[in-house]
Amino acid sequence: MIEICSSFQISSGDIKPLATLLQEANEGLSDLNLSYEMLLEEYRKEKTQAEKLALELQTANDNLSKANLKLKEAADHDYLTGLYNRRFLLDFVDQEVHRVERYGENFSIMIFDVDFFKKVNDSYGHQNGDLVLKAISAKATELIRSTDLLARYGGEEFVMVMPQTELQGAAVIAERLRKAIEGMDLPIDGQMLKTTVSIGVAAWRPDSKKKTIARLFDQADQALYDAKNSGRNRVVASNQG
């Protein structure tokens, strides 16, 4: 080392011994390794925290989606019977009208309500009246086809929409429903209550002239009114186009 320094005219006093240089280099490497380990540990902590936050965010989003779904279900369904409500019903009928106009098909609706329901409420109370409505809703739900829609129209009135169904076929379905409800036994206050429904049916055909949704419901309502006036517990189909 001294000879090399002499060749380059460098004072050997300015050069640290090799052992010292190696020691300093090792210390430097140790410091670097320590810094790397600290950075790696910090990275692991931040990664764990980020994964935790991502999981919390996903859970929050899932909970929000579930909450939104529940809100939508609540907005679309009747609180008492669990059936679709009037607003959803009218939207569905509007879609059916557009489908009929596009594809030239038919659809029908029936409106039915509970006969002498006021007497049920007056004799057994509104809570038992609600049980009657729930029982009728459940029975009607058992009978509907997968393409049909059942809704509570208001009070003791219900509506069933039957896509791709002509008036005659709808009347057959209505009669099946009437018989099923007539055959029910409802346990109310320790006794078996019998109840019936009256049903009005109307159809929307591709050749219906100047038909509106309001007109369709008016025709079904009129048929229901005729069923009530002709003795109740029966089906009347509207013959109006």
Backbone bond lengths (Angstrom), bond angles and torsions (degrees), N, CA, C in turn:
res aa  C-N    CA-C-N  psi(-1)  N-CA   C-N-CA  omega(-1)  CA-C   N-CA-C  phi
1 M - - - 1.470 - - 1.521 110.51 -
2 I 1.392 115.36 -41.70 1.471 119.18 -179.92 1.504 110.18 -62.82
3 E 1.380 117.63 -40.81 1.462 120.27 -179.24 1.516 111.21 -65.02
4 I 1.303 115.61 -38.51 1.479 119.57 178.77 1.515 109.94 -64.37
5 C 1.301 115.67 -41.91 1.474 119.14 179.25 1.528 110.22 -63.21
6 S 1.324 116.65 -39.12 1.467 120.23 -179.75 1.512 110.41 -64.51
7 S 1.317 116.78 -39.49 1.463 120.90 -179.10 1.520 110.97 -61.74
8 F 1.335 116.10 -35.43 1.478 119.72 -178.82 1.525 112.42 -99.84
9 Q 1.329 114.78 9.74 1.461 121.26 179.56 1.529 111.15 54.75
10 I 1.351 115.13 46.29 1.470 120.87 178.72 1.502 107.45 -113.30
11 S 1.302 115.82 133.91 1.455 120.10 -179.55 1.518 109.30 -69.61
12 S 1.317 115.91 127.44 1.465 119.99 179.83 1.519 112.11 -64.82
13 G 1.310 116.72 -18.33 1.475 119.20 178.30 1.508 112.94 -69.54
14 D 1.370 116.03 -18.86 1.467 119.32 179.93 1.522 112.67 -85.98
15 I 1.317 115.98 -8.10 1.464 120.25 -176.53 1.518 109.44 -102.30
16 K 1.342 115.26 129.66 1.451 120.24 177.33 1.515 109.55 -77.91
17 P 1.287 116.05 149.63 1.453 118.87 176.83 1.526 110.74 -60.25
18 L 1.323 114.55 151.31 1.463 120.39 -177.74 1.527 111.63 -58.58
19 A 1.322 116.04 -39.36 1.463 119.58 -179.99 1.516 111.46 -61.22
20 T 1.350 113.54 -38.82 1.481 117.53 178.69 1.511 111.02 -66.05
21 L 1.337 114.99 -43.18 1.469 118.89 179.20 1.519 111.60 -60.94
22 L 1.326 115.48 -41.87 1.464 118.92 179.34 1.523 111.60 -65.08
23 Q 1.339 114.39 -39.50 1.471 118.32 178.63 1.512 110.85 -63.53
24 E 1.338 116.82 -44.72 1.478 120.65 -180.00 1.521 110.98 -64.74
25 A 1.355 114.12 -37.55 1.463 117.35 178.26 1.523 110.93 -64.79
26 N 1.317 115.92 -42.30 1.465 119.85 178.30 1.524 111.68 -63.37
27 E 1.337 115.67 -41.04 1.465 119.42 177.71 1.525 110.79 -63.14
28 G 1.348 114.14 -39.01 1.472 118.02 178.17 1.512 111.79 -64.29
29 L 1.343 115.21 -42.12 1.468 119.00 177.02 1.525 111.44 -63.40
30 S 1.334 115.93 -39.17 1.468 119.65 178.28 1.519 110.77 -61.77
31 D 1.360 114.05 -42.70 1.475 117.75 178.30 1.522 111.06 -62.93
32 L 1.351 115.55 -39.95 1.459 119.47 179.12 1.528 111.24 -64.65
33 N 1.322 115.81 -44.10 1.465 120.26 178.60 1.522 111.21 -61.52
34 L 1.329 115.56 -40.64 1.465 120.00 179.06 1.523 110.53 -64.37
35 S 1.337 115.29 -43.03 1.473 119.26 178.58 1.525 110.84 -63.54
36 Y 1.345 116.14 -39.37 1.460 120.34 -179.95 1.528 110.57 -64.78
37 E 1.354 116.68 -43.96 1.452 121.10 178.72 1.516 111.49 -61.93
38 M 1.348 115.25 -38.78 1.469 119.24 178.85 1.530 110.41 -66.52
39 L 1.334 116.06 -42.78 1.468 119.79 178.37 1.522 110.94 -64.45
40 L 1.347 116.70 -40.82 1.448 120.87 179.45 1.525 111.34 -63.75
41 E 1.339 116.32 -41.52 1.456 120.63 178.50 1.524 110.72 -65.42
42 E 1.318 116.62 -40.08 1.465 120.87 178.09 1.519 110.81 -64.14
43 Y 1.356 114.78 -39.63 1.474 119.44 178.71 1.525 110.56 -63.64
44 R 1.352 115.75 -42.57 1.459 119.58 179.62 1.519 111.69 -62.21
45 K 1.334 116.35 -40.53 1.467 120.41 178.74 1.528 110.73 -63.89
46 E 1.335 115.70 -45.13 1.464 119.48 -178.76 1.532 110.68 -66.73
47 K 1.337 116.79 -38.16 1.464 120.57 178.04 1.533 110.21 -63.87
48 T 1.329 116.75 -44.42 1.470 120.93 178.13 1.525 110.70 -61.16
49 Q 1.338 116.30 -42.02 1.461 120.81 179.35 1.523 110.86 -65.24
50 A 1.337 116.04 -41.22 1.469 120.28 179.67 1.530 110.72 -64.51
51 E 1.342 116.56 -41.74 1.469 120.23 178.20 1.522 111.11 -64.70
52 K 1.319 116.45 -38.31 1.459 120.93 177.95 1.527 110.99 -64.15
53 L 1.344 115.57 -44.45 1.465 119.90 178.94 1.528 111.14 -64.63
54 A 1.360 116.37 -38.70 1.465 120.14 179.20 1.522 110.41 -64.34
55 L 1.340 116.45 -40.34 1.458 120.63 178.25 1.522 111.15 -65.59
56 E 1.327 116.22 -41.73 1.468 120.16 178.47 1.521 110.72 -63.99
57 L 1.344 115.62 -39.25 1.458 119.70 179.61 1.527 110.59 -66.59
58 Q 1.340 116.93 -41.59 1.457 120.81 178.67 1.523 110.66 -63.76
59 T 1.329 116.45 -41.86 1.468 120.73 178.19 1.527 110.45 -62.96
60 A 1.338 115.56 -42.21 1.467 119.62 178.68 1.521 110.93 -63.34
61 N 1.359 116.47 -40.97 1.467 120.13 178.65 1.520 111.23 -65.45
62 D 1.356 115.93 -40.62 1.466 119.45 178.36 1.527 110.61 -63.00
63 N 1.324 116.20 -43.40 1.468 120.28 179.30 1.518 110.99 -64.25
64 L 1.347 115.94 -37.86 1.464 120.13 178.65 1.520 110.59 -66.53
65 S 1.341 116.32 -40.42 1.464 120.00 178.66 1.526 110.44 -63.56
66 K 1.331 115.88 -42.41 1.466 119.59 178.20 1.521 111.08 -63.88
67 A 1.341 115.46 -40.54 1.468 119.53 179.29 1.522 110.89 -64.94
68 N 1.349 116.11 -41.22 1.458 119.83 178.87 1.523 111.12 -65.46
69 L 1.347 116.16 -38.03 1.455 120.09 178.37 1.523 110.73 -64.81
70 K 1.336 116.45 -41.65 1.463 120.38 178.21 1.527 110.94 -64.35
71 L 1.328 115.68 -39.67 1.465 119.46 178.44 1.520 111.14 -64.10
72 K 1.345 116.13 -40.87 1.460 119.97 179.05 1.518 110.66 -65.76
73 E 1.340 115.99 -42.98 1.462 119.45 177.84 1.523 110.82 -61.29
74 A 1.320 115.71 -40.83 1.469 119.42 178.95 1.522 110.94 -65.50
75 A 1.341 115.67 -36.11 1.465 119.96 -178.93 1.522 111.90 -72.38
76 D 1.349 117.08 -26.00 1.460 121.33 -175.72 1.526 113.77 -95.91
77 H 1.334 117.64 -14.18 1.461 120.45 -171.49 1.530 112.05 -118.52
78 D 1.311 113.88 152.94 1.453 122.02 175.16 1.528 109.13 -75.17
79 Y 1.316 116.87 133.46 1.463 121.20 -173.68 1.528 112.59 -66.69
80 L 1.335 117.73 -30.78 1.460 120.66 -174.49 1.526 112.67 -84.19
81 T 1.325 116.28 -51.20 1.467 120.65 -172.35 1.519 113.43 -94.52
82 G 1.330 117.04 -19.51 1.459 120.25 -175.06 1.515 113.30 81.49
83 L 1.329 117.59 -1.74 1.463 120.97 176.97 1.527 109.66 -75.77
84 Y 1.332 115.52 168.62 1.459 118.44 173.81 1.523 109.37 -63.48
85 N 1.326 115.69 153.06 1.459 119.12 -179.47 1.531 111.28 -96.05
86 R 1.307 115.02 179.70 1.465 121.10 -173.99 1.528 111.83 -62.71
87 R 1.318 117.48 -40.56 1.461 120.20 -178.57 1.524 110.82 -62.34
88 F 1.332 116.28 -47.48 1.466 119.92 179.74 1.526 110.44 -63.82
89 L 1.331 116.28 -39.44 1.461 121.85 178.47 1.522 111.44 -56.45
90 L 1.324 116.98 -49.73 1.463 120.59 -176.95 1.523 111.35 -65.93
91 D 1.321 117.32 -35.44 1.468 120.39 175.36 1.532 110.28 -63.20
92 F 1.332 115.99 -42.17 1.457 121.07 -179.84 1.525 111.12 -64.42
93 V 1.324 116.90 -43.25 1.462 121.11 178.98 1.527 110.26 -63.25
94 D 1.319 116.63 -39.86 1.463 120.28 178.01 1.524 110.49 -60.62
95 Q 1.324 117.53 -40.97 1.464 121.37 177.02 1.528 110.89 -64.76
96 E 1.318 116.69 -38.31 1.459 120.54 178.44 1.527 111.24 -64.22
97 V 1.317 116.48 -39.56 1.467 120.34 178.19 1.525 110.37 -59.86
98 H 1.326 116.42 -45.68 1.470 119.95 178.95 1.530 111.09 -63.64
99 R 1.331 117.02 -37.72 1.456 119.95 179.49 1.525 110.84 -66.95
100 V 1.328 116.71 -42.01 1.459 120.98 178.61 1.521 110.66 -62.52
101 E 1.310 116.31 -44.42 1.462 120.22 -179.17 1.526 111.26 -65.05
102 R 1.311 116.84 -31.18 1.469 120.56 -178.23 1.517 112.46 -80.67
103 Y 1.344 116.43 -42.10 1.461 120.02 -172.83 1.530 113.55 -107.44
104 G 1.324 117.27 -2.72 1.457 119.77 177.73 1.507 114.41 68.53
105 E 1.331 117.65 35.12 1.456 121.71 -179.36 1.529 110.47 -103.60
106 N 1.324 115.62 -176.75 1.463 122.09 178.97 1.518 110.55 -114.16
107 F 1.301 115.72 160.18 1.461 120.60 162.63 1.519 108.24 -153.02
108 S 1.310 115.08 156.78 1.467 120.50 -177.65 1.516 109.70 -132.24
109 I 1.311 115.03 160.89 1.465 120.70 173.66 1.519 108.78 -131.05
110 M 1.316 115.96 153.12 1.457 120.32 168.69 1.523 108.14 -126.70
111 I 1.300 115.77 140.73 1.463 122.06 172.25 1.524 106.71 -113.75
112 F 1.321 116.53 126.47 1.462 119.26 178.06 1.521 109.81 -134.67
113 D 1.315 114.97 147.37 1.463 118.84 174.92 1.520 110.35 -140.25
114 V 1.317 114.56 166.50 1.462 121.57 -173.21 1.523 109.32 -79.86
115 D 1.321 115.94 129.73 1.469 120.69 178.79 1.532 110.17 -71.75
116 F 1.319 115.28 135.73 1.472 122.65 176.83 1.536 112.24 54.15
117 F 1.325 115.92 38.56 1.465 118.72 -176.54 1.525 111.67 -66.75
118 K 1.311 117.96 -31.44 1.470 120.54 178.31 1.530 110.20 -60.66
119 K 1.329 116.73 -38.02 1.470 119.92 178.45 1.527 110.92 -65.32
120 V 1.334 115.79 -34.52 1.467 119.66 177.63 1.519 109.51 -63.08
121 N 1.328 116.27 -47.39 1.465 120.39 179.06 1.522 111.72 -63.16
122 D 1.330 115.45 -43.28 1.467 119.31 -177.58 1.533 111.70 -68.17
123 S 1.333 116.82 -35.84 1.470 120.84 -175.30 1.525 112.68 -85.63
124 Y 1.329 116.95 -35.13 1.466 119.89 -172.35 1.531 113.58 -118.41
125 G 1.324 117.28 -6.87 1.455 120.64 179.20 1.522 112.01 93.57
126 H 1.331 114.95 158.85 1.464 120.27 -175.02 1.528 112.40 -68.01
127 Q 1.315 117.66 -32.16 1.465 118.93 178.87 1.524 111.03 -63.48
128 N 1.314 116.97 -43.06 1.457 120.14 176.17 1.530 111.18 -69.51
129 G 1.318 115.85 -32.08 1.466 119.07 173.74 1.520 111.02 -61.27
130 D 1.330 115.82 -40.09 1.467 119.85 176.72 1.526 111.18 -62.99
131 L 1.341 116.64 -37.53 1.467 120.18 178.12 1.525 111.12 -63.40
132 V 1.323 116.41 -36.48 1.462 120.77 177.43 1.531 109.90 -64.03
133 L 1.331 116.41 -44.58 1.467 120.18 179.79 1.524 110.97 -63.10
134 K 1.329 116.76 -40.02 1.466 120.33 178.39 1.522 111.17 -64.76
135 A 1.329 116.24 -40.98 1.466 120.13 -178.67 1.523 110.98 -66.02
136 I 1.318 116.43 -41.87 1.462 120.01 178.48 1.529 110.42 -66.33
137 S 1.320 116.83 -39.56 1.468 120.78 177.65 1.524 110.37 -60.89
138 A 1.335 116.18 -43.53 1.467 120.46 -179.23 1.525 110.99 -64.73
139 K 1.329 116.97 -42.43 1.459 120.42 179.76 1.533 110.90 -65.10
140 A 1.317 116.68 -43.18 1.469 119.96 178.78 1.529 110.76 -64.48
141 T 1.328 116.80 -36.39 1.458 120.79 178.88 1.524 110.92 -63.76
142 E 1.333 116.72 -35.02 1.467 120.58 178.36 1.526 111.72 -63.75
143 L 1.312 116.69 -28.38 1.469 120.69 -171.30 1.522 114.26 -96.40
144 I 1.329 117.81 -17.02 1.471 118.27 -175.39 1.520 110.63 -72.20
145 R 1.322 115.02 151.76 1.459 121.12 175.62 1.527 108.74 -82.83
146 S 1.319 115.62 166.56 1.469 119.95 -176.45 1.523 111.94 -63.79
147 T 1.337 117.47 -25.31 1.463 120.75 -178.40 1.523 112.76 -88.50
148 D 1.335 117.03 -12.90 1.464 120.55 -176.42 1.527 111.38 -81.46
149 L 1.310 114.92 161.55 1.462 120.63 175.45 1.523 108.73 -127.97
150 L 1.317 115.60 133.36 1.462 121.95 -179.93 1.512 109.01 -117.49
151 A 1.324 116.72 131.47 1.465 120.60 -176.80 1.522 110.09 -140.21
152 R 1.326 114.21 153.36 1.462 119.51 170.81 1.528 106.65 -88.05
153 Y 1.327 114.83 121.31 1.460 120.45 -174.90 1.521 111.49 -84.64
154 G 1.321 115.94 -27.57 1.459 121.14 -178.81 1.510 110.33 149.53
155 G 1.345 117.17 137.50 1.455 119.86 -179.60 1.511 111.19 58.49
156 E 1.355 115.95 -125.26 1.458 120.93 178.64 1.523 112.28 -99.09
157 E 1.341 117.70 16.74 1.458 121.92 -179.49 1.531 110.85 -100.14
158 F 1.330 114.48 140.61 1.457 121.86 179.19 1.527 109.33 -130.43
159 V 1.323 115.43 156.26 1.463 121.06 177.82 1.525 109.10 -131.18
160 M 1.321 115.45 135.67 1.456 120.97 171.46 1.526 107.90 -117.77
161 V 1.326 116.25 128.58 1.459 122.26 176.15 1.524 107.24 -102.41
162 M 1.339 115.70 131.21 1.463 120.93 -175.69 1.523 110.02 -122.91
163 P 1.330 117.50 93.21 1.473 120.95 179.91 1.529 111.54 -62.65
164 Q 1.328 115.50 151.28 1.465 122.67 176.75 1.527 111.91 52.02
165 T 1.320 115.44 41.41 1.463 120.81 -177.43 1.523 109.58 -133.69
166 E 1.329 116.66 124.47 1.454 121.06 176.77 1.526 110.23 -79.38
167 L 1.325 115.19 171.32 1.462 120.87 -174.97 1.525 112.02 -59.11
168 Q 1.326 117.03 -43.52 1.464 120.00 -177.38 1.527 111.10 -64.11
169 G 1.332 115.98 -43.66 1.465 119.34 178.21 1.514 111.74 -64.97
170 A 1.333 116.91 -37.61 1.461 121.06 178.58 1.523 111.04 -65.08
171 A 1.329 116.58 -37.43 1.466 120.67 178.72 1.530 110.92 -65.33
172 V 1.324 116.75 -35.24 1.467 120.92 177.22 1.525 110.25 -65.28
173 I 1.325 116.27 -44.34 1.473 120.93 178.12 1.526 109.97 -63.16
174 A 1.324 116.91 -40.92 1.468 121.27 179.83 1.527 110.87 -63.23
175 E 1.315 116.68 -40.98 1.468 120.26 179.68 1.526 110.43 -66.27
176 R 1.321 116.69 -38.05 1.470 120.41 177.05 1.527 110.34 -61.66
177 L 1.334 116.12 -41.80 1.457 120.76 178.54 1.527 110.75 -65.58
178 R 1.323 116.50 -44.15 1.470 120.27 -179.21 1.527 110.96 -58.03
179 K 1.324 116.74 -45.52 1.461 120.82 -179.08 1.533 111.49 -65.34
180 A 1.330 115.93 -39.81 1.471 119.83 -178.87 1.525 110.88 -63.21
181 I 1.334 116.81 -41.29 1.469 120.31 -179.91 1.525 110.63 -72.15
182 E 1.318 116.43 -37.24 1.472 120.13 177.29 1.526 111.06 -61.43
183 G 1.319 117.19 -31.10 1.455 120.74 -178.20 1.517 114.56 -86.50
184 M 1.326 117.44 1.32 1.463 120.22 -179.28 1.525 111.49 -77.12
185 D 1.323 115.15 146.57 1.468 122.01 170.35 1.519 107.59 -116.27
186 L 1.330 116.02 118.28 1.459 120.81 -176.43 1.521 110.13 -106.69
187 P 1.348 118.03 114.77 1.470 120.06 178.55 1.526 111.28 -74.10
188 I 1.318 115.92 108.55 1.463 122.32 -179.14 1.523 109.07 -128.35
189 D 1.332 116.56 120.42 1.465 122.23 176.86 1.536 112.22 51.17
190 G 1.318 115.74 45.48 1.449 119.74 175.19 1.506 115.81 78.91
191 Q 1.328 117.94 6.76 1.452 120.31 178.11 1.529 109.52 -136.15
192 M 1.320 115.39 161.89 1.458 120.36 -178.10 1.531 109.45 -93.96
193 L 1.320 115.41 118.74 1.453 121.31 -178.76 1.527 109.66 -97.56
194 K 1.319 116.09 134.93 1.463 122.04 174.18 1.519 107.97 -103.53
195 T 1.316 115.97 141.70 1.462 119.58 178.45 1.519 109.47 -142.40
196 T 1.321 115.73 159.82 1.466 121.00 179.84 1.520 109.09 -136.49
197 V 1.336 115.24 168.39 1.465 120.57 176.18 1.517 109.08 -131.58
198 S 1.304 115.59 153.12 1.462 122.72 170.61 1.522 107.47 -108.91
199 I 1.344 116.22 143.93 1.465 120.27 -171.33 1.518 111.18 -133.24
200 G 1.327 115.41 133.40 1.462 121.93 171.92 1.510 109.73 -114.36
201 V 1.330 116.86 136.69 1.465 122.21 -175.86 1.525 109.40 -123.52
202 A 1.328 116.15 139.87 1.467 122.19 175.78 1.520 108.49 -143.71
203 A 1.344 115.65 155.60 1.467 120.35 -175.73 1.519 111.09 -128.00
204 W 1.323 114.29 151.97 1.476 122.43 172.94 1.525 107.07 -113.02
205 R 1.320 114.47 117.56 1.467 119.58 -179.77 1.527 109.70 -108.77
206 P 1.323 117.04 157.83 1.473 119.38 179.36 1.521 113.19 -60.40
207 D 1.357 116.40 -27.88 1.462 119.77 -177.96 1.523 112.65 -93.65
208 S 1.350 116.94 8.74 1.467 119.84 178.19 1.530 109.39 -62.68
209 K 1.299 115.96 126.09 1.458 121.41 -176.15 1.532 110.34 -94.40
210 K 1.319 114.71 126.19 1.467 122.17 176.46 1.524 112.01 54.91
211 K 1.326 115.72 30.99 1.470 120.04 178.24 1.522 109.17 -76.79
212 T 1.312 116.28 142.25 1.460 122.24 173.42 1.522 107.76 -126.67
213 I 1.319 115.68 164.59 1.470 119.63 177.73 1.522 110.17 -61.54
214 A 1.342 115.48 -40.43 1.466 118.99 178.25 1.527 110.96 -60.93
215 R 1.324 116.57 -40.36 1.461 121.15 179.36 1.527 110.67 -65.83
216 L 1.316 117.01 -39.89 1.461 121.29 178.17 1.526 111.08 -59.73
217 F 1.320 116.17 -45.64 1.464 120.24 179.81 1.526 111.01 -68.97
218 D 1.317 116.92 -35.12 1.466 119.80 176.43 1.526 110.83 -61.70
219 Q 1.333 116.51 -40.64 1.462 120.28 179.80 1.526 111.14 -65.81
220 A 1.331 116.64 -42.28 1.462 119.80 177.68 1.524 110.79 -66.46
221 D 1.332 116.35 -38.83 1.472 120.57 177.39 1.528 111.29 -62.38
222 Q 1.334 115.32 -42.37 1.467 119.37 179.61 1.521 110.66 -64.60
223 A 1.326 116.89 -39.81 1.463 120.92 177.57 1.527 110.21 -64.53
224 L 1.327 117.19 -39.19 1.467 121.05 176.30 1.524 110.15 -63.60
225 Y 1.319 116.55 -42.47 1.473 121.38 178.51 1.530 110.22 -60.42
226 D 1.349 116.11 -41.29 1.474 120.01 178.73 1.524 110.52 -65.81
227 A 1.338 116.92 -36.69 1.469 120.19 178.17 1.521 110.43 -64.77
228 K 1.322 116.62 -39.80 1.463 120.61 178.20 1.539 110.29 -64.66
229 N 1.321 115.72 -46.14 1.468 119.93 -175.33 1.519 112.62 -71.34
230 S 1.321 117.48 -20.85 1.466 119.53 -178.26 1.521 112.49 -97.04
231 G 1.333 117.01 14.77 1.451 119.75 172.29 1.514 116.79 124.55
232 R 1.324 117.55 -6.25 1.469 122.30 -179.36 1.531 111.70 67.87
233 N 1.323 114.79 173.66 1.458 122.39 179.64 1.533 110.63 51.76
234 R 1.330 113.93 49.77 1.469 118.71 179.45 1.520 110.42 -154.61
235 V 1.326 115.12 168.67 1.466 122.33 179.98 1.526 108.73 -112.85
236 V 1.323 116.09 132.57 1.458 121.20 173.67 1.527 107.90 -126.16
237 A 1.324 116.26 129.78 1.474 121.38 179.12 1.523 109.17 -104.33
238 S 1.312 116.76 134.02 1.450 122.18 179.10 1.538 108.94 -71.72
239 N 1.316 116.05 135.13 1.474 119.61 177.88 1.526 111.51 -99.96
240 Q 1.328 116.40 10.86 1.458 120.00 179.95 1.524 110.65 -83.80
241 G 1.336 116.20 142.49 1.460 120.63 -179.47 1.511 112.57 -80.18
